[in-house]
Amino acid sequence: MKIDPVRLAEEVAGNADVLRQLAENGDVNIIIRTIDVHFKGARSQCEILSEEAEALGFEFVDFGEYEDGDWACDLSVLGTTDADFITDLTRRALMIELTHGVEFDGWGCNAVSGPD
């Protein structure tokens, strides 16, 4: 299976906007923090993904159900908001989309400006 290069380019362009907004909010992109990664799909596929999350390098966080009957599977990973890390994370998420029959529904994190 191969990631669609057009889809990857679209995601990377969207990431650039998010990373810019984080920077405008004082984010220091080299600080490691929890990054949430969201997937959407059938309940059975989300359950399989949750069971395999650790082997894929993620921690399972939670399930949720959308009004349309799809399920959300939220995972997390420790990382930075450095553009290279986020691009790699996006590639990993898109590969999970292909291999697990779910839809990558984005990532998110808080801006971090220094030690708490």
Residue pairs with C-beta under 8 A, 6 or more apart in sequence:
1 95
1 98
1 99
3 91
3 94
3 95
3 98
4 94
7 94
8 90
8 91
8 94
11 90
11 94
11 104
12 87
12 90
15 83
15 86
15 87
15 90
16 83
18 108
19 29
19 81
19 83
19 86
22 29
22 81
22 109
22 111
23 29
25 111
26 111
26 113
27 81
27 111
27 112
27 113
28 112
28 113
28 114
29 80
29 81
29 82
29 83
30 80
30 82
31 80
31 112
31 114
32 78
32 79
32 80
33 78
33 79
33 80
33 81
33 109
33 110
33 112
34 76
34 77
34 78
34 109
35 76
35 77
35 78
35 79
35 81
35 89
35 107
35 108
35 109
36 61
36 74
36 75
36 76
36 107
36 108
36 109
37 58
37 74
37 75
37 76
37 77
37 89
37 93
37 104
37 106
37 107
38 72
38 73
38 74
38 75
38 104
38 105
38 106
38 107
38 108
39 46
39 49
39 72
39 73
39 74
39 75
39 93
39 96
39 97
39 100
39 102
39 103
39 104
39 105
40 46
40 66
40 70
40 71
40 72
40 73
40 102
40 103
40 105
41 49
41 70
41 71
41 73
41 100
41 101
41 102
41 103
42 70
42 71
42 101
42 102
43 65
43 71
45 100
45 101
45 102
46 63
46 71
46 72
46 73
46 102
47 63
47 73
48 100
49 73
49 75
49 96
49 100
49 102
50 60
50 63
50 73
50 75
52 100
53 59
53 60
53 75
54 60
56 75
56 92
56 96
57 77
57 92
58 75
58 76
58 77
59 75
59 76
59 77
60 73
60 74
60 75
61 74
61 75
61 76
62 72
62 74
63 71
63 72
63 73
63 74
64 71
64 72
64 74
65 71
65 72
66 72
72 105
73 102
77 89
79 85
79 86
79 89
81 109
86 107
89 107
90 104
90 107
93 104
93 107
94 104
96 102
96 104
97 103
97 104
